[in-house]
Amino acid sequence: MGSLSKLKGLILRHNRLTGKLPISLKNCTNLIMLDLGDNRLSGPIPYWLGQQLQISLRKNRFYGSLSQSLCYLTNIQLLDLSENNISGQLFKCLKDFFAMSQNVSITSTGVSRLLFASVGGTYAGSFDLIALLMWKGEERLFKNNQLILRSIDLSSNQLKGVLPEEIGDLIGLVSLNLSSNNFTGEITSKIGRLTSLEFLDLSRNHFSGSIPPSLAQIYRLSMLNLSDNNLSGRIPMGTQLQGFDASSYEGNVNLCGKPLDKKCPGDEEDFGDSGDHCLLAGIGGINMSCS
């Protein structure tokens, strides 16, 4: 396969491939898209990954720490390593993902579309950069027609540590899924810089502290899941964060405020619980008396 020097896209998802990724793939110097998701591949994340690749290795059996070679994927737009057994921490070199740190309209660049050959080798078509996003245990096909889809999905692994502030440099990021890991610490306030973000899932981790008010600055955000963490305090008031379903916040026992039913300390009680009782009565008119 390494002799296919002109190969630009390799899409072999949903098969029963086993073993490790062949190192000969590094000879495919024109390879832009590598999608081997939903197979039975194993081994560590390869060190030979280049600068151009868009990668989906989701739902395999890869293990070990995140490879430092990921830092060199400066042109990456799609990184999906979800549902593996990858450990370690997120690198601060996320800021080097140049393509994700640019807020560019899809009409101003062609990098989201690439040419690839069919299995028969007789057809040259186009492949729109899309992603299968996991949302509450279900796969959803996501395609953004206005922005280039830039997605990081590292969900369902064994990653740990804090969310680095450098994540805030990826202002072109459209989707971020870090759910079902072992992340700790507070959610960095720099996350509010991700103004292109439409999909954010940090559920089923060990994040603590309050929800940063800066999160409300992401006006494009249409899917949010912060459930099953150790978050506390009031959900920022008067923001779009209160417009999400309560399930986006459930499982944080010390979190309070709308849309949750749990009131925060100091909140006014409902009218019916205030202790004042009023009686409306009268014939031909209304008289009100309270006690």
N, C-alpha and C positions, 0 to 999 in steps of 0.2 A: 504493500500500500504506500510505502514511502516513496515509490517511484512516480506517484501521481503528482508531479511537481506543479501542475496547473490547477489542481483541485482547490476549490474555494469553499465549498460547503460539504460537510459529511454528517448526514442525518440518519442515524441508525437506532432511534429510540424505539422502545416497546418491542424488544427481542429477548433472547436468552443468552446473550453474549457473556462469556466468562473470562477469567484470567485478568491480566494487567493490560493497561494501554500499551500498545507496541511503541517502543522508542523511535521506530522508523517514521512515525508520524511527524517528528520534528523536521523531517526532510521536506514535508509539504509546506514550503515556505509561503505559498499563496493562500493557505487555509485561513479562512476568516470565521467560519461558523463550525463548531464541533458540538453536536448534540447526540450523546450516547445515553440519554436518560432512560430509566426504567429497564435496566438490564441486571446482570449479576457480576459486574466487573468489580475488582478488588484491588488492594494495594494502596500505597500512599498517593497523594495528589502529585502528579509528575512535576519534576523540577524543570523540564525543558519547555514549558509553555512559553510561547512568544509574546509579542506586544500586541498583535492584532486580534487575537481570538475572542469570539463570543462563546461562552462555555456553558453547557448544560450537562452535568454529570449526575443529575438528581436521581434518587431512588436506586442506588447501587450499594456496594459494600466497601467503599473507600474508607480508609482509616488513617490514623496518625494526625499530627499537627498540620495546620494550614501551612502550605509551602511558602517560603519567603519569595519564591519565584512569582507568586501572584502580584507582588509589588511592581513587576515589570509590565503588567498588562495595562499600559497607559491608555490604550485605545478601547478598552473593554466597555461594552454597553450592557451586556447580559452576563451575569455570573450566578449560576444556579448549582449549588452543591448540596441542596437539601436532601434530607432523609438518607444520610450516610452515618458514619461513626467517626466524624472528624472532631478533634479536640484542640485545645490551645486557646489563644486569645486573638482578638482582632488586631491587625497591625495598624500602627499609626500611619503607615504608608498609604492608607486609603486616599489621602490627599493627592497622591500621585496618579490616581485614576483620572487622567486629564479629560477624557470624553464625558465622564460623569460630572465633572466640575464646570461644565459649560451649559448654559441655558440656551439651546439652539432649537429653532423651529424645524420641523421635519421637511418643510419646503425649501430650506436653505442648504440642505446637505443631502447627499445620496448614500451616506454610510449605513443607513438602516436597511438598505436593499442590496442584495448581492446575487450574483449569478451562480447557478449550480447545474451540474449535469445529472440527468436521471440515471437510474440503475442500468438502463439499456444503453446509455451513452449517446442516444440520438436526439435528446431533447434538452434544450437550454431554456430554463424558465427563470422566474424571479422568486426570491424568498423574502417575504416581509418579516422583519425581526419582531417576533411575538414571544410570549412567555406563558407557561402554564403556572398560574399562581395558586398557592394553597390558601384557602380561606375557610377557617373553622372546619378543617378536615376534608374539604371538598376542593377538587381541581376546578379552576376557572381560567378560561382562555382570555388573556388580556391583550388588547391592542389599542394603542392610543393614536388617534388619527391627527392630532394636533402637534404633539411632541414626539420626539424620538423616544422609544421605550428604553429606558435605562433602569435595569432591575438588579438588585442583589437579594438572593434568597439563600440563606444559610440555616434555615429552620430544621428542626428535628435532628440535631447533632449533639455534641458534648462540649460545645464552646463555653468558655467561662471568662471571668474578669469583668472590667467595667467597659461601658460603651465609650470609646475614645472621642474626645472633642473634635478630632479631625473629620468625623462623620459629617459635621456641619459644612465642610468644604465641598461636598458633592451636591451642589445646588441644582444640578440637572437631573438628579435621581427622581424617578417616577414611582418606583416600588421598592420597599424595604421590608423584608420578612426575616426576623431573627427569633421567631417563636420557638418554644420547646427546646431551650438550651439552659445553661446555668449562669447566665449573666447576673451580675450583682451591682450594687451601688446605685447612685441616682441617675435618672435619665438626663443627660447633659442639656443645658439650656440652648446649646448651639444647634440643637435639632430644629429649632424654629427657622433656621436659615434655609431649610430644604423646601423652598417655596414652590417647587414643581411636583412635590410629593402628592400622590393620589391614594396610595395604599401603604399603610403602616401597621405592622403586626409585631408587637413585642410581648405577646402573651406567653404565659407558662414559663416564666423566668423567676428571678429573685430580685427584681428591681425594687428599690426602696425610696423613701422620701416622697416629696410632693410631685404632682404633675407640673412640669414647667409651663408657666403662662405663655412662653414663646411658642408653644405648640399650636396655640390658637391663631398664630400668624400664617399658618399654612392653609390658605383659603381654598386650594384645590382639593384638599383632603376629603375623600368621599368614603373611604373604608378605614376604620380605626379599631384596633383590638389591643387593649392594655390589661386584659383580664388575667386573673391567677398570678399576681405578683404580690409584693409587700408594700404597695403604694399607700400613702396616708394623706390626710388633710382634705381640704375642699377641692372639688373639681372647679377650675377657674370659672367664675360667674360671668354672665353676660357675653359669652363667647359661643362659637359654633360647637365647642366641645360638649356643651350641654344638649346639643341637638342629636347626638348619636344615641343609639339604643343603650339601655342600661346594661345589656350583656357585654358591651365593650369594656365595662369597668368591674364586672362582678368578680368575686374571688379575692378582692382587696379589702379585708375586713375593717381596716382603719380609714377607708376612703368614704367621703360623705358629700352630700349635695346633689342637686339634680344632674343627670336624670335618675340617680339612685333614690330609693325611698328613704334611706337613712339620712336624717337631718344632722347638720353640723352643730357643735356647741354654740349657743348664742342665737341660733335661728329662731324666729318668732314661731310660736305654736299656731296651729290651724285655728280658725275662728271657733270651731266646735269644741276645741279643747282648752279654751282660754279661761274657763270657769265662769264666764258671763253668760247668762241665759236670758233670752228675750222672748216676750210673748206678744204676738200680733193678734189684736182683737178689735171688735167694733162692728156696729151695724150702721151702714150708710157712711162709714168713714173708717179710718185705720188709726188705732192707738197702739203705741209701742211702749212697753215697760220692760226694764231690764233689772236683773238682780245679781 
